[in-house]
């Protein structure tokens, strides 16, 4: 097959941890032809979805993990699979790429489905499953945020479209910084904020569960560094081997069919103490950590699911 990866520059990724690199590596092992381009090289030209792309070859060699060929104009309608894999921020630039890739429907398979990526941001899709999530409010109005804090005392405040643990604050019952943080965030952006009741179980870890076409492939536990609330590996969280509890399987069973129906083939959900906090569809991570801990080929599972969708 012909496979194109829309992603951040592959030369700067950590090949020992990056999930997109692992997907490319597995595709290459299956004999697929790989192409790479960054989101700024995507365009819609007089009826054609095009990319200024380069042929790609990957290898596990430090300092030499990606070989890129000469740049060419690639008509993405002639590609079998396009991977939507650039990292957030989930801003208008990101959203515009999903609108352009939507034009490939019926021509090429885009993974994850860009229509639902656009309409299912990580912190918003969970709102469809209120029985599985901790108390949550989304608002820009400081009065609404204050009322939530007054009711729940210990809360997490974060940007609605943030990622990687950036801008995440815990405000305990004695904290007096809500108004200051509100001023800071609203001065930087017109977007609302999201607040959730703080879950003390986060000290034992924030579990990342990977779902492949709606089915759980496994999980890793991300334990916060000493003195940290955030467990994201970007900010020092430590990955540990983990198994799924009965409650976590219940969560997967509840959301899996919806994700499959939406064409979200590779998804990472976050669960703390049995509560669903995020459903990551834009550019989820965790493949390589899970493969190392469990000895399973998650990338192969994902490609099997993609190939089944193509065959169908």
PELINFEN-V883109 format. One record per residue. N is the residue number from 1. RES is the residue in three letters. BURIAL is 1 if it has 16 or more other C-alpha atoms within 10 Angstrom, else 0. D_LAST is the distance of its C-alpha to the last C-alpha in whole Angstrom. Layout:
N/RES/BURIAL/D_LAST, N/RES/BURIAL/D_LAST
//
This chain:
1/UNK/0/15, 2/UNK/0/17, 3/UNK/1/18, 4/UNK/1/20, 5/UNK/1/22, 6/UNK/1/24, 7/UNK/1/26, 8/UNK/1/30, 9/UNK/0/32, 10/UNK/1/31, 11/UNK/0/34, 12/UNK/0/35, 13/UNK/0/33, 14/UNK/0/34, 15/UNK/1/32, 16/UNK/0/33, 17/UNK/0/32, 18/UNK/1/29, 19/UNK/1/25, 20/UNK/1/24, 21/UNK/1/26, 22/UNK/1/25, 23/UNK/1/21, 24/UNK/1/22, 25/UNK/1/24, 26/UNK/1/21, 27/UNK/1/19, 28/UNK/1/22, 29/UNK/0/23, 30/UNK/0/19, 31/UNK/0/21, 32/UNK/0/19, 33/UNK/1/21, 34/UNK/1/22, 35/UNK/1/24, 36/UNK/1/26, 37/UNK/1/27, 38/UNK/1/29, 39/UNK/1/28, 40/UNK/0/31, 41/UNK/0/30, 42/UNK/1/27, 43/UNK/1/28, 44/UNK/0/27, 45/UNK/0/29, 46/UNK/0/30, 47/UNK/0/26, 48/UNK/0/25, 49/UNK/1/23, 50/UNK/1/25, 51/UNK/1/26, 52/UNK/1/29, 53/UNK/1/28, 54/UNK/1/29, 55/UNK/1/27, 56/UNK/1/27, 57/UNK/1/28, 58/UNK/1/29, 59/UNK/0/31, 60/UNK/0/33, 61/UNK/0/36, 62/UNK/0/38, 63/UNK/0/39, 64/UNK/0/37, 65/UNK/1/34, 66/UNK/1/32, 67/UNK/0/33, 68/UNK/1/32, 69/UNK/0/32, 70/UNK/0/34, 71/UNK/0/32, 72/UNK/0/30, 73/UNK/0/29, 74/UNK/1/25, 75/UNK/1/23, 76/UNK/1/20, 77/UNK/1/18, 78/UNK/0/18, 79/UNK/1/17, 80/UNK/1/13, 81/UNK/1/14, 82/UNK/1/17, 83/UNK/1/18, 84/UNK/1/21, 85/UNK/1/23, 86/UNK/1/27, 87/UNK/0/29, 88/UNK/0/30, 89/UNK/0/33, 90/UNK/1/31, 91/UNK/0/33, 92/UNK/0/32, 93/UNK/0/32, 94/UNK/1/29, 95/UNK/1/28, 96/UNK/0/28, 97/UNK/1/26, 98/UNK/1/23, 99/UNK/0/24, 100/UNK/1/24, 101/UNK/1/20, 102/UNK/1/19, 103/UNK/1/20, 104/UNK/1/17, 105/UNK/0/14, 106/UNK/0/12, 107/UNK/0/13, 108/UNK/1/13, 109/UNK/1/11, 110/UNK/1/14, 111/UNK/1/15, 112/UNK/1/16, 113/UNK/1/15, 114/UNK/1/19, 115/UNK/1/19, 116/UNK/1/20, 117/UNK/1/21, 118/UNK/1/24, 119/UNK/0/24, 120/UNK/1/24, 121/UNK/1/27, 122/UNK/1/28, 123/UNK/1/31, 124/UNK/1/30, 125/UNK/1/27, 126/UNK/1/29, 127/UNK/1/31, 128/UNK/0/28, 129/UNK/0/29, 130/UNK/0/33, 131/UNK/0/34, 132/UNK/1/32, 133/UNK/1/34, 134/UNK/1/38, 135/UNK/1/40, 136/UNK/1/38, 137/UNK/1/40, 138/UNK/1/39, 139/UNK/0/42, 140/UNK/1/44, 141/UNK/0/47, 142/UNK/0/49, 143/UNK/0/51, 144/UNK/0/47, 145/UNK/1/47, 146/UNK/0/50, 147/UNK/0/50, 148/UNK/1/47, 149/UNK/1/49, 150/UNK/0/52, 151/UNK/0/50, 152/UNK/0/48, 153/UNK/1/50, 154/UNK/1/48, 155/UNK/1/45, 156/UNK/1/43, 157/UNK/1/43, 158/UNK/1/40, 159/UNK/1/39, 160/UNK/1/36, 161/UNK/1/34, 162/UNK/1/35, 163/UNK/1/34, 164/UNK/0/35, 165/UNK/1/38, 166/UNK/0/40, 167/UNK/0/42, 168/UNK/1/42, 169/UNK/1/45, 170/UNK/1/46, 171/UNK/1/49, 172/UNK/0/51, 173/UNK/0/53, 174/UNK/0/56, 175/UNK/0/54, 176/UNK/0/56, 177/UNK/0/53, 178/UNK/1/51, 179/UNK/0/53, 180/UNK/0/53, 181/UNK/0/49, 182/UNK/1/48, 183/UNK/0/51, 184/UNK/0/49, 185/UNK/1/46, 186/UNK/1/46, 187/UNK/0/48, 188/UNK/0/46, 189/UNK/0/43, 190/UNK/0/42, 191/UNK/0/39, 192/UNK/1/40, 193/UNK/1/40, 194/UNK/1/39, 195/UNK/1/41, 196/UNK/1/40, 197/UNK/1/43, 198/UNK/1/43, 199/UNK/0/42, 200/UNK/0/45, 201/UNK/0/42, 202/UNK/1/41, 203/UNK/1/44, 204/UNK/0/42, 205/UNK/1/39, 206/UNK/1/36, 207/UNK/1/33, 208/UNK/1/29, 209/UNK/1/26, 210/UNK/1/23, 211/UNK/1/20, 212/UNK/1/17, 213/UNK/1/14, 214/UNK/1/17, 215/UNK/1/18, 216/UNK/1/22, 217/UNK/1/22, 218/UNK/1/26, 219/UNK/1/28, 220/UNK/1/31, 221/UNK/1/35, 222/UNK/1/36, 223/UNK/1/40, 224/UNK/1/42, 225/UNK/1/45, 226/UNK/0/48, 227/UNK/0/49, 228/UNK/0/46, 229/UNK/1/44, 230/UNK/1/41, 231/UNK/1/39, 232/UNK/1/36, 233/UNK/1/37, 234/UNK/0/37, 235/UNK/0/41, 236/UNK/0/42, 237/UNK/1/40, 238/UNK/1/39, 239/UNK/1/36, 240/UNK/0/37, 241/UNK/0/35, 242/UNK/1/34, 243/UNK/0/32, 244/UNK/1/30, 245/UNK/0/33, 246/UNK/0/32, 247/UNK/0/32, 248/UNK/1/30, 249/UNK/0/27, 250/UNK/0/28, 251/UNK/1/27, 252/UNK/1/24, 253/UNK/0/23, 254/UNK/0/24, 255/UNK/1/22, 256/UNK/1/19, 257/UNK/0/17, 258/UNK/0/18, 259/UNK/1/17, 260/UNK/1/14, 261/UNK/0/14, 262/UNK/1/15, 263/UNK/1/13, 264/UNK/1/16, 265/UNK/1/14, 266/UNK/1/18, 267/UNK/1/21, 268/UNK/1/24, 269/UNK/1/26, 270/UNK/1/30, 271/UNK/1/32, 272/UNK/1/36, 273/UNK/1/38, 274/UNK/1/35, 275/UNK/1/34, 276/UNK/1/31, 277/UNK/1/33, 278/UNK/1/30, 279/UNK/1/26, 280/UNK/1/25, 281/UNK/1/22, 282/UNK/1/24, 283/UNK/1/24, 284/UNK/1/25, 285/UNK/1/27, 286/UNK/1/28, 287/UNK/1/25, 288/UNK/1/28, 289/UNK/1/31, 290/UNK/1/28, 291/UNK/1/28, 292/UNK/0/31, 293/UNK/0/32, 294/UNK/1/30, 295/UNK/0/29, 296/UNK/0/25, 297/UNK/1/23, 298/UNK/1/21, 299/UNK/1/20, 300/UNK/1/18, 301/UNK/1/17, 302/UNK/1/16, 303/UNK/1/14, 304/UNK/0/12, 305/UNK/1/11, 306/UNK/1/10, 307/UNK/0/9, 308/UNK/0/6, 309/UNK/0/5, 310/UNK/0/5, 311/UNK/0/4, 312/UNK/0/0
//
